């Protein structure tokens, strides 16, 4: 048996994979923006469905900026005040970068002796420096170092609109002062679209929009193959093709089927077709639990009925057939259709046709119908860790 090291796939949300599929153009554009070739592309808004790779791309942009000498300030939507958090982080960086962050003051000295007493003063202690002053000083220092200031915000759909307006106002002021500043925000598309309807989000509406989603299955298969090629294992060509097909090109599923296949292959040198095929049910189960479960939770009964009406079709559904199955006027179905499109659960598939927008959503709905909730299917019995650690006499 050969030791092959750790599993190279990263199916957790927000974890950066070894190979990024379908993101080359976005990365090249941002690299050019950092270099100053297209500075207007330094304000970026990333949106997409859960598991589509929004946070991964934001993280990749951040790492590119840091490699180019930029300073990163990462703001969190869970913060009670985005502006206060931004100020605190900026001050922490200034204490590292500003040569004038600390000064000393002579407080006493002996006339005939050599001793003296001094107080060390922290320029940024307390509330003396406003956030405008703090950010301007930090941006000035990063400019001098040949880099810039990057401000990032994930889970944008959860942010308070007024706080977002205050934050982006400071970003605009820095840009207006001629500093090298980039701002990147990421969030799920329906929430981001709703946020952009607000009159105080003009800055974000002007940002460069990047929609992330699925890639073609051929690209997915190649991403899986390249990830494994960087290890001591290989994958059979037909196994890589099947893995790409199972993933449907969805970034989260690319990592998940790759991880399952790697795990199933054990100590073998090659991942075979049966290793990939054996991971299929686990992939669908995880997609149901981690992606479809949150999406379906809280869905209205009429929206859910619309989705269940689509289950009778092998491919795209005719909206007239859906209305008939629901027992409603065909003209009225458009209300639920538009809302479900906004929820990113369905998408247009041609004139008068719709289809599920996410892989395996039909499986999730069938499971929900049978089990009553979109939870991960499970089966089998296993002895708990406690029982193995503390066996009792039988």
C-alpha positions as CSV (number, residue, x, y, z in Angstrom):
1,X,0.0,0.0,0.0
2,X,1.2,3.5,-0.8
3,X,0.6,6.6,1.4
4,X,-0.8,9.4,-0.7
5,X,-1.1,12.2,1.8
6,X,-4.2,14.4,2.6
7,X,-7.3,14.6,0.5
8,X,-6.6,17.6,-1.9
9,X,-10.3,18.6,-2.3
10,X,-12.0,21.2,-0.2
11,X,-15.8,20.7,-0.2
12,X,-16.5,23.1,2.8
13,X,-18.1,26.4,2.0
14,X,-15.6,29.3,1.6
15,X,-12.6,27.0,1.4
16,X,-10.3,27.7,-1.5
17,X,-9.8,24.8,-3.8
18,X,-6.5,23.9,-5.5
19,X,-7.9,24.6,-8.9
20,X,-10.4,27.4,-9.6
21,X,-12.7,26.5,-12.4
22,X,-14.0,29.1,-14.8
23,X,-12.6,32.1,-12.9
24,X,-9.6,33.0,-15.1
25,X,-11.1,36.1,-16.8
26,X,-12.2,37.6,-13.5
27,X,-8.8,37.0,-11.9
28,X,-7.0,38.5,-14.9
29,X,-9.3,41.5,-14.8
30,X,-8.7,42.1,-11.1
31,X,-4.9,41.7,-11.5
32,X,-5.0,44.4,-14.1
33,X,-7.1,46.6,-11.8
34,X,-4.6,46.2,-9.0
35,X,-1.8,47.2,-11.3
36,X,-3.7,50.4,-12.2
37,X,-4.5,49.5,-15.8
38,X,-8.3,49.6,-15.1
39,X,-8.7,51.3,-11.7
40,X,-12.5,51.7,-12.3
41,X,-12.7,47.8,-11.9
42,X,-11.4,48.0,-8.3
43,X,-15.0,48.2,-7.0
44,X,-16.4,44.7,-7.4
45,X,-19.7,43.1,-6.4
46,X,-19.7,39.3,-6.5
47,X,-23.0,37.5,-6.5
48,X,-24.4,34.0,-7.0
49,X,-26.1,31.1,-5.3
50,X,-25.0,29.3,-2.2
51,X,-22.0,27.1,-3.0
52,X,-21.2,28.8,-6.3
53,X,-17.8,30.1,-5.1
54,X,-18.5,33.7,-4.1
55,X,-16.4,33.6,-0.9
56,X,-13.7,31.6,-2.7
57,X,-13.4,34.3,-5.4
58,X,-13.4,37.1,-2.8
59,X,-10.6,35.3,-0.9
60,X,-8.6,34.8,-4.1
61,X,-8.9,38.5,-4.9
62,X,-7.7,39.3,-1.4
63,X,-4.7,37.1,-1.6
64,X,-3.8,38.6,-5.0
65,X,-4.0,42.1,-3.5
66,X,-1.9,41.1,-0.5
67,X,0.8,39.6,-2.8
68,X,0.8,42.9,-4.7
69,X,1.6,44.8,-1.5
70,X,-2.0,45.9,-0.6
71,X,-3.3,46.1,2.9
72,X,-6.6,44.2,3.6
73,X,-9.3,45.4,5.9
74,X,-12.0,42.7,6.2
75,X,-15.3,44.0,7.6
76,X,-18.0,41.6,8.9
77,X,-21.8,42.0,8.5
78,X,-22.3,40.6,12.0
79,X,-20.6,43.7,13.4
80,X,-22.8,46.1,15.4
81,X,-21.2,48.9,13.4
82,X,-19.4,48.5,10.1
83,X,-17.8,51.9,10.4
84,X,-16.5,51.3,14.0
85,X,-15.1,48.0,13.0
86,X,-13.4,49.5,10.0
87,X,-11.9,52.2,12.2
88,X,-10.6,49.7,14.7
89,X,-9.0,47.5,12.0
90,X,-7.4,50.6,10.4
91,X,-5.9,51.7,13.7
92,X,-4.5,48.2,14.3
93,X,-2.8,48.4,10.9
94,X,-1.5,51.9,11.6
95,X,0.1,50.8,14.8
96,X,2.1,48.4,12.6
97,X,2.8,50.7,9.6
98,X,2.9,54.3,10.9
99,X,6.4,55.4,12.0
100,X,4.6,58.2,14.0
101,X,2.2,55.9,15.8
102,X,4.1,56.3,19.0
103,X,5.9,59.4,20.3
104,X,7.7,60.0,23.6
105,X,7.4,63.1,25.9
106,X,10.0,64.2,28.4
107,X,8.2,64.4,31.8
108,X,11.2,65.0,34.2
109,X,15.0,65.2,34.2
110,X,17.7,65.8,36.7
111,X,19.8,68.9,36.1
112,X,23.1,67.5,37.1
113,X,22.5,63.9,36.4
114,X,22.0,61.8,33.3
115,X,18.6,60.3,34.1
116,X,15.3,61.3,32.5
117,X,11.7,60.1,32.6
118,X,9.6,59.9,29.4
119,X,6.0,58.9,28.7
120,X,5.3,56.9,25.5
121,X,2.2,58.3,23.7
122,X,0.0,56.2,21.4
123,X,-1.3,58.5,18.7
124,X,-4.3,56.2,18.0
125,X,-5.3,55.5,21.5
126,X,-8.9,56.6,22.4
127,X,-11.3,58.5,20.2
128,X,-9.0,61.4,19.2
129,X,-8.5,60.4,15.6
130,X,-11.7,60.4,13.4
131,X,-12.2,57.5,11.0
132,X,-11.7,59.9,8.1
133,X,-8.3,60.9,9.4
134,X,-7.4,57.3,10.2
135,X,-8.3,55.9,6.8
136,X,-6.7,58.8,5.0
137,X,-3.4,58.2,6.9
138,X,-3.5,54.5,6.3
139,X,-4.3,54.9,2.6
140,X,-1.4,57.4,2.3
141,X,1.0,54.9,3.9
142,X,-0.1,52.1,1.6
143,X,0.2,54.4,-1.4
144,X,3.8,55.2,-0.4
145,X,4.6,51.4,-0.3
146,X,3.5,51.0,-3.8
147,X,0.3,49.1,-2.9
148,X,-3.1,50.2,-1.9
149,X,-6.0,49.7,0.6
150,X,-8.5,46.8,0.1
151,X,-11.8,46.8,2.0
152,X,-13.8,43.5,1.7
153,X,-17.3,42.6,2.9
154,X,-18.8,39.1,2.6
155,X,-22.5,38.0,3.1
156,X,-23.5,41.4,1.8
157,X,-27.2,40.4,1.8
158,X,-27.2,40.5,5.6
159,X,-25.9,44.0,6.0
160,X,-27.8,47.0,7.4
161,X,-28.4,49.4,4.5
162,X,-27.7,52.5,6.4
163,X,-24.4,51.1,7.7
164,X,-23.5,50.0,4.2
165,X,-24.1,53.5,3.0
166,X,-21.9,55.0,5.7
167,X,-19.1,52.5,4.9
168,X,-19.2,53.0,1.1
169,X,-19.3,56.8,1.7
170,X,-15.8,56.5,3.3
171,X,-14.6,54.4,0.4
172,X,-15.8,57.0,-2.1
173,X,-14.1,59.7,-0.1
174,X,-10.8,57.8,-0.2
175,X,-11.1,57.3,-4.0
176,X,-12.0,60.9,-4.5
177,X,-8.8,61.9,-2.6
178,X,-6.7,60.0,-5.2
179,X,-5.8,57.0,-3.0
180,X,-5.4,53.5,-4.4
181,X,-8.4,51.8,-2.9
182,X,-10.4,48.7,-3.8
183,X,-13.7,47.5,-2.4
184,X,-15.0,44.0,-2.9
185,X,-18.4,42.7,-1.6
186,X,-20.0,39.3,-2.1
187,X,-23.5,37.9,-1.4
188,X,-26.3,35.7,-2.6
189,X,-27.9,37.2,-5.7
190,X,-31.6,37.8,-4.6
191,X,-30.4,39.6,-1.4
192,X,-27.9,41.6,-3.3
193,X,-30.5,42.6,-5.9
194,X,-32.9,43.7,-3.2
195,X,-30.1,45.7,-1.6
196,X,-29.3,47.5,-4.8
197,X,-32.9,48.7,-5.1
198,X,-32.2,50.9,-2.1
199,X,-31.6,54.6,-3.1
200,X,-28.5,54.8,-0.9
201,X,-26.5,52.0,-2.6
202,X,-25.6,54.0,-5.7
203,X,-21.9,53.2,-5.2
204,X,-22.5,49.5,-5.4
205,X,-24.8,49.8,-8.4
206,X,-21.8,51.4,-10.3
207,X,-19.5,48.5,-9.1
208,X,-18.2,45.9,-11.5
209,X,-20.6,43.0,-11.2
210,X,-19.4,39.4,-11.3
211,X,-22.0,36.6,-11.4
212,X,-20.5,33.3,-10.3
213,X,-22.2,30.0,-11.1
214,X,-21.7,26.6,-12.7
215,X,-19.1,25.8,-15.3
216,X,-19.5,23.2,-18.1
217,X,-19.0,19.6,-17.1
218,X,-15.9,19.3,-19.3
219,X,-14.2,22.1,-17.3
220,X,-15.4,20.5,-14.1
221,X,-13.8,17.2,-15.1
222,X,-10.5,18.9,-16.0
223,X,-10.5,20.7,-12.6
224,X,-10.9,17.4,-10.8
225,X,-8.2,15.8,-12.9
226,X,-5.7,18.7,-12.4
227,X,-6.4,18.7,-8.6
228,X,-5.5,15.0,-8.4
229,X,-2.5,15.5,-10.8
230,X,-0.8,17.6,-8.2
231,X,-0.7,14.5,-5.9
232,X,0.8,11.0,-6.1
233,X,-2.6,9.6,-7.3
234,X,-4.1,9.6,-10.7
235,X,-7.7,9.4,-11.9
236,X,-8.8,7.2,-14.8
237,X,-10.1,9.4,-17.7
238,X,-13.5,7.9,-17.7
239,X,-13.7,8.4,-13.9
240,X,-12.9,12.1,-14.3
241,X,-15.6,12.5,-16.9
242,X,-18.2,10.8,-14.7
243,X,-17.1,13.0,-11.8
244,X,-17.6,16.1,-13.9
245,X,-21.1,14.9,-14.9
246,X,-22.1,14.2,-11.3
247,X,-20.9,17.6,-10.3
248,X,-23.1,19.3,-13.0
249,X,-20.3,21.9,-13.0
250,X,-21.4,23.4,-9.7
251,X,-18.3,24.5,-7.8
252,X,-19.3,23.0,-4.4
253,X,-20.1,19.7,-6.1
254,X,-16.9,19.6,-8.0
255,X,-15.0,19.6,-4.7
256,X,-17.5,17.2,-3.1
257,X,-17.4,14.5,-5.7
258,X,-13.7,14.8,-6.0
259,X,-13.4,14.4,-2.2
260,X,-15.7,11.4,-2.1
261,X,-13.9,9.7,-5.0
262,X,-10.5,10.2,-3.3
263,X,-11.8,8.8,-0.1
264,X,-13.4,5.8,-1.7
265,X,-10.1,5.0,-3.6
266,X,-8.4,4.4,-0.2
267,X,-4.7,3.5,-0.7
268,X,-5.0,2.7,-4.4
269,X,-2.8,4.6,-6.8
270,X,-5.6,5.3,-9.3
271,X,-9.1,6.6,-8.7
272,X,-11.4,4.4,-10.8
273,X,-14.9,4.6,-12.1
274,X,-16.4,2.7,-9.2
275,X,-14.8,5.1,-6.7
276,X,-16.6,8.0,-8.4
277,X,-19.8,6.1,-8.8
278,X,-19.8,5.1,-5.2
279,X,-19.7,8.8,-4.1
280,X,-22.7,9.9,-6.1
281,X,-25.4,9.3,-3.5
282,X,-23.3,11.0,-0.8
283,X,-22.9,14.1,-3.0
284,X,-26.6,14.4,-3.6
285,X,-27.4,13.9,0.1
286,X,-24.9,16.7,1.0
287,X,-26.3,19.0,-1.6
288,X,-29.8,18.4,-0.2
289,X,-28.7,19.1,3.3
290,X,-26.3,22.0,2.8
291,X,-27.8,23.9,-0.1
292,X,-31.4,23.0,-0.8
293,X,-32.4,22.7,2.8
294,X,-31.7,26.4,3.6
295,X,-33.2,27.4,0.3
296,X,-36.5,25.5,0.8
297,X,-36.8,26.4,4.5
298,X,-39.6,29.0,5.0
299,X,-40.8,28.7,1.4
300,X,-44.5,29.5,1.0
301,X,-46.9,26.7,0.3
302,X,-47.8,28.0,-3.1
303,X,-44.2,28.3,-4.2
304,X,-43.5,24.8,-2.9
305,X,-46.6,23.6,-4.8
306,X,-45.2,25.2,-8.0
307,X,-41.9,23.3,-7.6
308,X,-43.6,20.0,-6.9
309,X,-45.7,20.5,-10.0
310,X,-42.5,20.6,-12.0
311,X,-41.4,17.2,-10.7
312,X,-43.7,15.4,-13.2
313,X,-41.5,16.5,-16.1
314,X,-38.2,14.8,-17.1
315,X,-36.8,18.1,-18.5
316,X,-38.0,21.7,-18.6
317,X,-41.6,22.3,-17.6
318,X,-44.3,24.1,-19.6
319,X,-45.7,26.9,-17.5
320,X,-49.2,26.1,-18.9
321,X,-48.9,22.5,-17.6
322,X,-47.8,23.8,-14.2
323,X,-50.8,26.1,-13.9
324,X,-53.1,23.2,-14.8
325,X,-51.5,21.0,-12.2
326,X,-51.9,23.7,-9.6
327,X,-55.5,24.4,-10.6
328,X,-54.9,28.1,-11.3
329,X,-55.4,30.5,-14.2
330,X,-52.3,30.3,-16.5
331,X,-51.9,34.0,-16.2
332,X,-51.6,33.8,-12.5
333,X,-48.8,31.3,-12.5
334,X,-46.4,34.1,-13.6
335,X,-46.4,35.6,-10.1
336,X,-45.0,32.4,-8.6
337,X,-42.7,31.9,-11.6
338,X,-41.1,35.4,-11.1
339,X,-40.7,35.0,-7.4
340,X,-39.1,31.6,-7.7
341,X,-36.7,33.0,-10.4
342,X,-35.8,35.8,-7.9
343,X,-35.2,33.1,-5.3
344,X,-32.8,31.3,-7.8
345,X,-34.8,28.1,-7.5
346,X,-35.9,28.0,-11.1
347,X,-34.8,29.7,-14.3
348,X,-36.3,30.3,-17.8
349,X,-35.5,27.4,-20.2
350,X,-37.1,28.8,-23.4
351,X,-40.4,30.4,-24.4
352,X,-43.0,29.3,-21.9
353,X,-40.6,26.9,-20.2
354,X,-38.8,26.8,-16.8
355,X,-36.4,24.4,-15.2
356,X,-34.8,23.9,-11.8
357,X,-31.9,26.4,-11.3
358,X,-29.7,24.2,-9.1
359,X,-28.4,20.7,-9.5
360,X,-30.4,18.0,-7.7
361,X,-33.2,20.3,-6.6
362,X,-35.7,17.8,-7.9
363,X,-34.1,15.1,-5.7
364,X,-34.4,17.4,-2.7
365,X,-38.1,18.0,-3.4
366,X,-38.8,14.3,-3.7
367,X,-37.0,13.6,-0.5
368,X,-38.9,16.5,1.2
369,X,-42.1,15.0,0.0
370,X,-41.3,11.6,1.4
371,X,-39.5,12.7,4.6
372,X,-41.2,16.0,5.3
373,X,-38.0,18.1,5.3
374,X,-35.0,18.6,3.1
375,X,-32.6,16.9,5.5
376,X,-29.7,14.7,4.5
377,X,-30.8,11.1,3.9
378,X,-29.1,8.6,6.2
379,X,-29.0,4.9,6.7
380,X,-27.1,2.2,8.6
381,X,-26.0,1.7,12.1
382,X,-22.6,2.2,13.6
383,X,-21.2,2.0,17.1
384,X,-20.5,5.3,18.8
385,X,-17.0,6.6,19.7
386,X,-18.0,6.3,23.3
387,X,-19.0,2.7,23.1
388,X,-15.7,1.9,21.3
389,X,-13.7,3.8,24.0
390,X,-15.6,2.3,26.9
391,X,-16.8,-1.2,26.0
392,X,-19.1,-2.9,28.5
393,X,-19.2,-6.6,29.2
394,X,-22.0,-8.4,27.4
